[in-house]
């Protein structure tokens, strides 16, 4: 228990320092800020969710003592709680009956599915953005006005606010509409990237109790597609419902893009051009961004018609060449 407390306090201090780096105002502080959940996740995956909880509490209390309540709440909602919860879920397992080679029952574990972890990462990204909305306004008009004022303060030139009809004013109007869903996408990416990095670090250290999952076989619960459809419809509405609908739709679409990567890895099994296809796809997503929409569609198609199963059935069982 003492070791868990020490690990948790150390991880919390590291997470708080990464989170507080944004106060320096340097460009390097931006990636450090988004890596703040990483030490908490490492503590959760490598030791226990109690270590992660201790880290989240220690980081939040430390930031609150130095910078005030705003930092305490921002760290708790944006880094501490999501990191603890994802780490807790990732290490969830239940015993299942299995038969060994001698026909006797052997203990085995069924681990929390990776697809559900992706959905939770998206849900937490949505939650972070929705919790931040009241900082700008409690209704659609006041929210947009508050966000517009904040952007105008950032983008003003020589201390003069943007004039009506100017290019800066048009840019601000575009950003007011784009920032809420973009923030949800960024929060989801941050959750997924930190979870993956934490798992890799803990696996490299030999402390990862969970076997590495076969990501190409992951799937989503059927209700996620229904939630995405409802969110897309709501995003076309005016008012706060439209804003929230856009946030949910953007985050879930990214989740289906991740599922699309899993589908692509599965259906290209055995193809000679597989390395080229995967390399071009990853490079296109990183450099251009818009190919992610094709992967979202691929993930949705697989959910609707079971594309991986169809391709596997058509391909048939793998053949083994004699040596």
MARKOLLUM-924909 format. One record per residue (C-alpha): residue number from 1; y, z, x. Coordinates in pm, 1 decimal. Example, Ala and Ser with C-alpha at 12.3 -4.5 7.8 and 13.67 -1.06 7.14 Angstrom:
  num        py        pz        px
    1    -450.0     780.0    1230.0
    2    -106.0     714.0    1367.0
end
This chain:
  num        py        pz        px
    1       0.0       0.0       0.0
    2     234.4      76.4     289.2
    3     159.4    -263.5     441.8
    4     240.1    -435.8     110.4
    5     569.7    -245.5      90.6
    6     662.8    -339.7     449.2
    7     569.5    -705.0     395.8
    8     760.0    -710.4      66.7
    9    1076.8    -557.5     210.7
   10    1067.6    -794.5     508.1
   11    1014.5   -1098.6     285.7
   12    1291.3    -980.5      53.9
   13    1532.1    -942.6     345.5
   14    1446.9   -1294.8     466.7
   15    1491.6   -1439.0     117.4
   16    1824.1   -1258.6      72.3
   17    1954.6   -1391.1     405.0
   18    1857.1   -1746.6     311.6
   19    2020.7   -1708.5     -29.2
   20    2338.2   -1555.4     116.2
   21    2372.3   -1833.8     374.3
   22    2551.1   -2039.5     109.0
   23    2855.1   -1814.4     153.8
   24    2911.4   -1965.4     500.2
   25    3014.6   -2295.7     344.6
   26    2832.1   -2506.0     606.9
   27    2613.6   -2803.9     521.2
   28    2315.6   -2638.4     691.3
   29    2337.1   -2352.2     443.2
   30    2241.2   -2581.2     154.0
   31    1874.2   -2640.5     252.9
   32    1849.9   -2276.6     365.0
   33    1973.6   -2165.8      22.8
   34    1704.3   -2367.6    -154.7
   35    1435.9   -2219.0      73.4
   36    1519.4   -1865.5     -41.9
   37    1208.1   -1837.7    -266.9
   38     977.4   -1932.6      22.0
   39     934.9   -1587.0     186.1
   40     864.7   -1429.7    -153.6
   41     598.6   -1689.7    -231.4
   42     440.5   -1643.1     112.0
   43     419.0   -1269.6      45.8
   44     264.5   -1333.7    -296.8
   45       7.7   -1587.6    -180.2
   46     -83.8   -1414.8     144.9
   47     -87.1   -1049.3      36.1
   48     -45.4    -983.4    -335.4
   49     191.6   -1028.1    -624.8
   50     296.8    -665.4    -565.5
   51     430.1    -769.4    -225.2
   52     614.1   -1059.0    -391.1
   53     757.6    -827.4    -656.7
   54     874.2    -585.5    -388.4
   55    1033.8    -877.1    -203.0
   56    1213.2   -1000.0    -515.0
   57    1346.5    -651.8    -594.1
   58    1447.4    -579.9    -234.7
   59    1626.8    -912.3    -200.3
   60    1810.3    -871.8    -530.9
   61    1917.7    -513.1    -460.5
   62    2030.6    -601.8    -108.7
   63    2241.4    -892.1    -227.6
   64    2380.6    -681.9    -509.9
   65    2483.3    -407.0    -268.4
   66    2662.1    -649.6     -35.1
   67    2799.0    -920.9    -264.5
   68    2797.2    -767.5    -611.4
   69    2629.2    -813.3    -946.8
   70    2675.4   -1191.0    -964.9
   71    2461.3   -1246.5    -655.2
   72    2205.5    -993.4    -777.0
   73    2160.7   -1177.2   -1107.0
   74    2173.9   -1523.6    -950.1
   75    1907.1   -1435.1    -693.6
   76    1686.1   -1267.1    -953.4
   77    1698.6   -1562.1   -1196.5
   78    1707.1   -1846.7    -944.5
   79    1476.0   -1727.2    -667.1
   80    1319.6   -1383.4    -711.6
   81    1154.1   -1402.6   -1052.2
   82    1039.7   -1769.8   -1030.7
   83     892.2   -1712.8    -682.9
   84     705.8   -1398.6    -790.6
   85     575.3   -1555.9   -1112.6
   86     453.3   -1879.0    -951.9
   87     284.1   -1683.3    -673.2
   88     122.3   -1453.9    -928.4
   89      -9.9   -1745.4   -1133.8
   90    -132.1   -1936.5    -827.5
   91    -359.2   -1647.5    -732.1
   92    -494.3   -1583.9   -1082.4
   93    -871.3   -1626.0   -1103.1
   94   -1155.1   -1526.2   -1329.9
   95   -1524.4   -1496.8   -1244.0
   96   -1757.0   -1760.6   -1383.0
   97   -2132.7   -1783.3   -1377.5
   98   -2271.0   -2029.6   -1127.6
   99   -2619.6   -2115.9   -1005.9
  100   -2698.2   -2132.8    -636.7
  101   -2961.9   -2348.1    -471.1
  102   -3242.8   -2100.4    -541.0
  103   -3171.0   -2096.0    -914.4
  104   -3015.8   -1749.5    -910.8
  105   -2678.6   -1665.4   -1060.3
  106   -2401.5   -1640.9    -802.5
  107   -2047.1   -1517.1    -842.7
  108   -1776.9   -1782.5    -844.5
  109   -1414.4   -1801.2    -950.3
  110   -1214.4   -2033.6   -1169.8
  111    -859.5   -2049.4   -1035.6
  112    -542.0   -2112.6   -1231.1
  113    -514.1   -2493.1   -1272.2
  114    -258.9   -2670.8   -1050.0
  115    -138.2   -2879.7   -1343.5
  116     -29.3   -2566.6   -1526.7
  117     150.3   -2449.5   -1212.1
  118     351.5   -2773.2   -1215.8
  119     437.1   -2718.0   -1583.0
  120     544.1   -2361.3   -1507.4
  121     761.3   -2483.0   -1219.1
  122     933.3   -2717.8   -1464.0
  123     970.1   -2443.4   -1726.2
  124    1127.9   -2208.3   -1472.9
  125    1365.0   -2485.2   -1361.5
  126    1468.3   -2529.6   -1724.7
  127    1516.2   -2154.7   -1766.6
  128    1740.2   -2125.2   -1460.1
  129    1977.6   -2395.3   -1586.2
  130    1985.8   -2266.9   -1944.3
  131    2062.7   -1913.5   -1821.7
  132    2354.0   -2054.4   -1618.7
  133    2510.8   -2238.0   -1916.9
  134    2706.3   -1935.9   -2054.1
  135    2893.3   -1916.3   -1722.2
  136    3082.0   -2228.2   -1833.0
  137    3083.9   -2187.9   -2213.0
  138    2878.2   -2079.9   -2511.0
  139    2912.7   -2405.0   -2706.5
  140    2901.8   -2770.4   -2607.6
  141    3277.3   -2827.8   -2593.5
  142    3359.6   -2511.8   -2399.4
  143    3064.7   -2575.4   -2167.0
  144    3180.4   -2928.0   -2086.8
  145    3538.9   -2808.9   -2047.0
  146    3434.7   -2529.7   -1811.5
  147    3217.0   -2764.0   -1607.1
  148    3497.4   -3020.5   -1601.2
  149    3742.9   -2761.5   -1471.5
  150    3499.4   -2651.9   -1200.9
  151    3442.4   -3011.7   -1088.4
  152    3812.1   -3086.2   -1097.7
  153    3873.4   -2786.3    -870.0
  154    3611.4   -2916.4    -626.5
  155    3718.6   -3281.5    -628.1
  156    4095.2   -3242.8    -645.7
  157    4285.2   -3417.1    -366.7
  158    4571.7   -3241.7    -183.5
  159    4573.7   -2971.1    -448.5
  160    4659.6   -3217.8    -727.5
  161    4420.6   -3235.2   -1026.4
  162    4270.2   -3572.5   -1115.4
  163    4496.2   -3783.9   -1336.0
  164    4371.4   -3909.5   -1672.0
  165    4220.0   -4255.3   -1636.7
  166    4181.7   -4229.9   -1257.2
  167    3857.2   -4298.0   -1072.5
  168    3821.3   -3927.7    -999.9
  169    3855.0   -3846.4   -1368.9
  170    3588.7   -4101.4   -1458.1
  171    3361.3   -3959.5   -1187.9
  172    3407.7   -3609.8   -1329.5
  173    3314.5   -3728.6   -1679.9
  174    2995.9   -3885.9   -1543.1
  175    2908.0   -3568.6   -1354.1
  176    2969.6   -3346.5   -1656.8
  177    2692.6   -3533.4   -1839.3
  178    2464.0   -3574.1   -1538.9
  179    2475.6   -3230.9   -1377.2
  180    2278.1   -3023.2   -1635.6
  181    1962.9   -3243.1   -1630.9
  182    2002.9   -3306.7   -1257.2
  183    2021.6   -2930.7   -1195.0
  184    1697.0   -2880.8   -1390.1
  185    1526.5   -3153.3   -1185.6
  186    1650.2   -2999.1    -860.3
  187    1533.8   -2652.1    -965.8
  188    1189.0   -2790.7   -1052.0
  189    1164.9   -2972.4    -717.9
  190    1270.0   -2652.6    -538.5
  191     999.6   -2450.2    -713.6
  192     728.0   -2705.8    -637.1
  193     831.3   -2766.2    -277.2
  194     852.3   -2396.1    -194.9
  195     515.3   -2328.5    -359.4
  196     352.7   -2610.8    -161.8
  197     511.3   -2497.7     166.6
  198     412.4   -2135.6     104.9
  199      53.0   -2236.8      30.9
  200      38.6   -2446.9     346.9
  201     178.5   -2165.4     561.6
  202     -60.2   -1907.6     416.6
  203    -356.9   -2146.2     442.2
  204    -272.2   -2214.9     807.5
  205    -265.5   -1839.6     873.9
  206    -609.1   -1799.6     714.4
  207    -489.5   -1559.4     444.0
  208    -513.7   -1797.0     146.8
  209    -797.2   -1662.5     -68.1
  210    -783.1   -1954.9    -307.6
  211    -952.7   -2280.7    -203.6
  212    -716.5   -2575.4    -179.7
  213    -725.2   -2753.4    -519.5
  214    -808.2   -3117.8    -570.6
  215    -458.8   -3224.2    -675.8
  216    -566.2   -3576.0    -775.3
  217    -765.8   -3432.3   -1066.5
  218    -494.2   -3210.0   -1214.2
  219    -393.2   -3248.1   -1577.3
  220    -140.3   -3104.7   -1823.2
  221    -200.7   -2927.5   -2154.8
  222    -159.4   -3172.1   -2448.7
  223     135.6   -2975.8   -2590.0
  224     349.1   -3066.2   -2287.5
  225     366.9   -3430.0   -2399.8
  226     471.5   -3317.9   -2748.2
  227     740.7   -3092.5   -2596.8
  228     868.8   -3385.6   -2391.6
  229     886.9   -3609.1   -2699.7
  230    1081.8   -3345.1   -2894.0
  231    1316.8   -3288.9   -2599.0
  232    1389.5   -3662.0   -2567.1
  233    1477.9   -3681.4   -2936.4
  234    1702.9   -3373.8   -2909.9
  235    1880.0   -3517.0   -2604.8
  236    2038.1   -3783.8   -2826.6
  237    2202.8   -3522.1   -3047.4
  238    2555.3   -3391.4   -3005.9
  239    2633.6   -3031.1   -2926.3
  240    2440.8   -2772.2   -2732.6
  241    2105.9   -2892.7   -2870.6
  242    2164.4   -3228.2   -2702.4
  243    2250.3   -3061.8   -2370.7
  244    1943.4   -2837.5   -2379.9
  245    1725.1   -3131.0   -2489.7
  246    1843.9   -3333.2   -2190.5
  247    1769.4   -3044.3   -1954.4
  248    1415.9   -2999.0   -2090.7
  249    1344.7   -3372.9   -2096.4
  250    1459.7   -3423.5   -1736.1
  251    1249.4   -3137.6   -1600.1
  252     935.2   -3235.5   -1792.2
  253     975.7   -3599.3   -1690.4
  254     976.5   -3489.0   -1329.0
  255     659.0   -3290.9   -1397.2
  256     497.2   -3606.5   -1533.8
  257     616.8   -3787.2   -1223.2
  258     420.0   -3536.1   -1016.0
  259     122.6   -3600.6   -1243.8
  260     178.9   -3971.5   -1181.0
  261     135.8   -3910.6    -808.2
  262    -195.5   -3737.5    -882.5
  263    -305.5   -4031.9   -1096.6
  264    -205.6   -4279.1    -823.8
  265    -406.6   -4086.4    -565.0
  266    -709.5   -4088.2    -797.4
  267    -706.6   -4453.4    -905.6
  268    -652.1   -4585.0    -551.8
  269    -965.2   -4409.7    -421.8
  270   -1177.2   -4657.4    -228.7
  271    -906.3   -4927.6    -212.9
  272    -848.5   -5081.6     128.4
  273    -475.3   -5102.4      52.7
  274    -455.8   -4736.0     -47.8
  275    -258.8   -4613.6     258.3
  276      -5.9   -4895.0     211.9
  277      34.2   -4832.6    -162.8
  278      79.6   -4459.6    -119.8
  279     317.9   -4498.3     174.5
  280     537.4   -4747.3      -8.8
  281     539.3   -4530.7    -321.6
  282     636.3   -4214.1    -138.5
  283     901.4   -4396.8      65.1
  284    1041.5   -4560.6    -247.1
  285    1070.7   -4228.9    -430.9
  286    1233.0   -4053.3    -134.0
  287    1476.7   -4333.3     -45.8
  288    1553.7   -4484.3    -387.2
  289    1456.6   -4226.2    -645.7
  290    1414.9   -4461.2    -942.7
  291    1044.7   -4545.8    -867.4
  292     979.0   -4191.0    -990.5
  293    1031.6   -4327.8   -1342.7
  294     728.8   -4555.2   -1295.7
  295     524.8   -4253.7   -1187.3
  296     644.1   -4062.2   -1495.1
  297     516.6   -4350.4   -1707.2
  298     188.4   -4352.0   -1514.8
  299     142.7   -3980.3   -1580.7
  300     216.4   -4027.8   -1952.3
  301     -22.7   -4322.1   -1978.2
  302    -299.9   -4118.6   -1816.5
  303    -235.1   -3836.5   -2063.2
  304    -249.5   -4076.6   -2356.8
  305    -553.0   -4290.4   -2269.2
  306    -732.0   -4107.7   -1984.5
  307    -652.2   -4373.3   -1724.7
  308    -829.3   -4196.3   -1439.8
  309   -1149.6   -4167.4   -1642.5
  310   -1138.1   -4535.4   -1736.5
  311   -1082.7   -4646.5   -1378.2
  312   -1358.4   -4415.6   -1254.8
  313   -1601.5   -4546.7   -1515.8
  314   -1518.5   -4906.4   -1429.9
  315   -1550.5   -4839.6   -1058.3
  316   -1890.1   -4673.7   -1101.5
  317   -2053.7   -4417.2    -875.6
  318   -1972.6   -4444.6    -504.7
  319   -2214.7   -4647.8    -300.6
  320   -2352.6   -4523.9      28.9
  321   -2423.6   -4780.3     297.9
  322   -2737.0   -4726.9     502.0
  323   -2698.4   -4649.9     869.0
end
